[in-house]
Every structure is written in structure tokens, then in C-alpha cells.
Amino acid sequence: MDDIEMREAQLVLVSLQQRWDGERNRSFALIGELDAAERRLLALFSTEWQKRGGDRRTINRAYSEYRKRLMRQLVLGTA
């Protein structure tokens, strides 16, 4: 995995999540972008874990925790 690609995927997801959280009139286009960003980050994350021998259940649990921490950083970074 390319560290730059992973960092970019994180930034895109966080940016779109901030837009989603700040929008009063949320659009289907925005939710589509947010979903695509989430899938991209999950794919990058999962691929790296699979290379290291992780099973699907462990990968899903790890991603869930990773996403919580990423979003927590978003909240702390904007406070």
C-alpha cells in the first residue's frame, strides 16, 4: 500500500464527513461521494491486513476501531 494513497483516502473521507455533518440539506450526491470514499478507504485498509494474513472478522473489527479513531481525531481537530 502506498502511504500517500492511504493518507489521501483518509483526508477525503474526513473532508466529506465534515461536509455531511455540516449540511442542513444533505444530498444524494454527497452521500454517494461519502459512501465511495468509505469504500475506498476500507479497500485499502483491508488489502493491507489481508497481505499480513488477517482474517475477515479481524479486519472488520480493526477497521471499525480505526474509523472511530479517525473520526474522533476529526472532532478533536475541529474543536
C-alpha positions as CSV (number, residue, x, y, z in Angstrom):
1,M,0.0,0.0,0.0
2,D,1.2,3.5,-0.8
3,D,1.2,5.7,2.3
4,I,0.3,8.7,0.2
5,E,-2.7,6.9,-1.2
6,M,-3.9,5.9,2.3
7,R,-3.4,9.4,3.6
8,E,-5.3,10.9,0.7
9,A,-8.2,8.4,1.2
10,Q,-8.3,9.4,4.9
11,L,-8.4,13.1,4.1
12,V,-11.1,12.7,1.5
13,L,-13.3,10.7,3.9
14,V,-12.8,13.1,6.8
15,S,-13.5,16.1,4.5
16,L,-16.7,14.6,3.2
17,Q,-17.8,13.6,6.7
18,Q,-17.3,17.2,7.8
19,R,-19.4,18.4,4.9
20,W,-22.1,15.8,5.7
21,D,-22.1,16.8,9.4
22,G,-22.4,20.5,8.5
23,E,-25.0,20.2,5.8
24,R,-28.6,21.1,6.6
25,N,-29.9,19.8,3.2
26,R,-28.0,16.7,2.6
27,S,-28.0,15.5,-1.0
28,F,-27.9,12.1,-2.5
29,A,-24.8,13.1,-4.4
30,L,-23.0,13.9,-1.2
31,I,-24.0,10.6,0.4
32,G,-22.8,8.8,-2.7
33,E,-19.4,10.6,-2.5
34,L,-19.1,9.7,1.2
35,D,-20.0,6.1,0.5
36,A,-17.4,5.9,-2.3
37,A,-14.8,7.4,0.0
38,E,-15.6,5.0,2.7
39,R,-15.4,2.0,0.4
40,R,-12.0,3.2,-1.0
41,L,-10.5,3.6,2.5
42,L,-11.9,0.2,3.6
43,A,-10.5,-1.5,0.5
44,L,-7.0,0.0,1.1
45,F,-7.2,-0.9,4.8
46,S,-8.4,-4.5,4.1
47,T,-5.9,-5.2,1.4
48,E,-3.0,-4.4,3.7
49,W,-4.4,-6.5,6.5
50,Q,-5.1,-9.4,4.1
51,K,-1.5,-9.3,2.9
52,R,-0.4,-9.7,6.5
53,G,-2.7,-12.8,7.0
54,G,-5.6,-11.2,8.7
55,D,-9.0,-12.9,8.6
56,R,-12.2,-11.1,7.5
57,R,-13.6,-10.9,11.0
58,T,-10.4,-9.4,12.5
59,I,-10.1,-7.0,9.6
60,N,-13.7,-5.8,10.1
61,R,-13.2,-5.3,13.8
62,A,-9.9,-3.5,13.2
63,Y,-11.4,-1.2,10.6
64,S,-14.3,-0.3,12.9
65,E,-11.9,0.8,15.6
66,Y,-9.7,2.6,13.1
67,R,-12.7,4.5,11.7
68,K,-13.8,5.5,15.2
69,R,-10.4,6.8,16.0
70,L,-10.1,8.7,12.7
71,M,-13.5,10.4,13.3
72,R,-12.5,11.2,16.9
73,Q,-9.4,12.9,15.5
74,L,-11.8,14.9,13.2
75,V,-13.8,16.1,16.2
76,L,-10.7,16.9,18.2
77,G,-9.1,18.6,15.3
78,T,-12.0,21.0,14.8
79,A,-12.6,21.7,18.4
